[in-house]
Amino acid sequence: MGIARYRKAPPHAVRISEREVLEAARRIRAAEGAATFGRRERKKALEVHRFGEQIVFALRGAPRSRPLAILDGACGKSHLSFVARLLVLPALGIRARIVGVDEVPQRIATCRRIAGRLELDDMEFHAARLADVALPGPVDVAWALHACGPATDQFLDRAIAAGARWILCVPCCHRRIERGFEEAGVPACGRLRSRLSDVLLDAARFLRLEAAGYRVDAVEFAGGDVTPRNLMLRAERTVCGRPPADAAERLARLARLFPDLAPPGRTLR
Ligand SMILES: C[S@@+](CC[C@H](N)C(=O)[O-])C[C@H]1O[C@@H](n2cnc3c(N)ncnc32)[C@H](O)[C@@H]1O
């Protein structure tokens, strides 16, 4: 499937402009109680705009007859979900109940304050680790933007277990793989090993999703100027994806070469 490079807009009739996202981001920032909207906020808004384009594309066939249950994993201050709720989902004609989860209680307090001021009573926020949070029910859509290191894996575990049909996941910092490089003849160069480590971890995540019955794409959801961490795993559970058994076997093969790719507590044969 390869990496599809960032395109300005996915092929869909619904278009969300940068200007609209910037306006929504300013509104959200004001509801947070912050007086400024600086370079950092603008950059985040552009990141959210690009992610929003992927939501439009992924959810083009989602049901409109009932509200969708959406999980935002490692939501931080939930800029993505607020923009989705205010702009992207209404443009698609989708109603939703959004659950944001973050392990930092102050960020969750900020999310609740923003939701309260914007009168968004169909959003709820939980201060918990993704591995431990009690989700209110099954999930239709799960997204995570830059969940730190292992939080991305916890997010994928929870999204798959909760039965999410659509998963949009942009990993952030990666833990380092230590084992397997010597045996595979990789140069003893920290920088190269670090980059390879990132790619291998995302490859294992890709295969884990395929093995769970998802059709997966790895897309550059934004240009490198917007964020250097711009790889998105975009997945939809379907019966017409690659055979899960084949993906599981590939994952096992990869983990035999690089044993740190085996999920914690699980030995892959
Ligand atoms: C880089 S921030 C991204 C926040 C937000 N998604 C965004 O794009 O603005 C990463 C977030 O992950 C949260 N986090 C890290 N590990 C977590 C875990 N195991 N469970 C829940 N949240 C976690 C951090 O508290 C932080 O808010």
The ligand as an SDF file (V2000), in Angstrom:
LIG
                    3D

 27 29  0  0  0  0  0  0  0  0999 V2000
    1.7920   15.3500   22.3660 C   0  0  0  0  0  0  0  0  0  0  0  0
    0.3550   15.4230   23.3520 S   0  0  0  0  0  0  0  0  0  0  0  0
   -0.9210   15.3740   22.1390 C   0  0  0  0  0  0  0  0  0  0  0  0
   -2.2120   15.9000   22.6560 C   0  0  0  0  0  0  0  0  0  0  0  0
   -3.3210   16.0790   21.6010 C   0  0  0  0  0  0  0  0  0  0  0  0
   -3.7440   14.8270   21.0420 N   0  0  0  0  0  0  0  0  0  0  0  0
   -2.8950   17.0500   20.5570 C   0  0  0  0  0  0  0  0  0  0  0  0
   -2.6010   16.6340   19.4340 O   0  0  0  0  0  0  0  0  0  0  0  0
   -2.8140   18.2270   20.8530 O   0  0  0  0  0  0  0  0  0  0  0  0
    0.3230   13.7960   24.0390 C   0  0  0  0  0  0  0  0  0  0  0  0
   -0.7330   13.5910   25.1060 C   0  0  0  0  0  0  0  0  0  0  0  0
   -0.7370   12.2180   25.4860 O   0  0  0  0  0  0  0  0  0  0  0  0
   -1.0780   12.1290   26.8370 C   0  0  0  0  0  0  0  0  0  0  0  0
   -0.7020   10.7670   27.2830 N   0  0  0  0  0  0  0  0  0  0  0  0
    0.5400   10.2150   27.2840 C   0  0  0  0  0  0  0  0  0  0  0  0
    0.4780    8.9350   27.6760 N   0  0  0  0  0  0  0  0  0  0  0  0
   -0.8350    8.6580   27.9220 C   0  0  0  0  0  0  0  0  0  0  0  0
   -1.5420    7.4900   28.3320 C   0  0  0  0  0  0  0  0  0  0  0  0
   -0.8920    6.3500   28.5780 N   0  0  0  0  0  0  0  0  0  0  0  0
   -2.8680    7.5560   28.4750 N   0  0  0  0  0  0  0  0  0  0  0  0
   -3.5380    8.7240   28.2340 C   0  0  0  0  0  0  0  0  0  0  0  0
   -2.9240    9.8640   27.8320 N   0  0  0  0  0  0  0  0  0  0  0  0
   -1.5900    9.8320   27.6610 C   0  0  0  0  0  0  0  0  0  0  0  0
   -0.2960   13.2690   27.4520 C   0  0  0  0  0  0  0  0  0  0  0  0
   -0.7960   13.6370   28.7020 O   0  0  0  0  0  0  0  0  0  0  0  0
   -0.4770   14.3470   26.4000 C   0  0  0  0  0  0  0  0  0  0  0  0
   -1.5840   15.1810   26.6760 O   0  0  0  0  0  0  0  0  0  0  0  0
  1  2  1  0
  2  3  1  0
  2 10  1  0
  3  4  1  0
  4  5  1  0
  5  6  1  0
  5  7  1  0
  7  8  2  0
  7  9  1  0
 10 11  1  0
 11 12  1  0
 11 26  1  0
 12 13  1  0
 13 14  1  0
 13 24  1  0
 14 15  1  0
 14 23  1  0
 15 16  2  0
 16 17  1  0
 17 18  1  0
 17 23  2  0
 18 19  1  0
 18 20  2  0
 20 21  1  0
 21 22  2  0
 22 23  1  0
 24 25  1  0
 24 26  1  0
 26 27  1  0
M  CHG  2   2   1   9  -1
M  END
$$$$
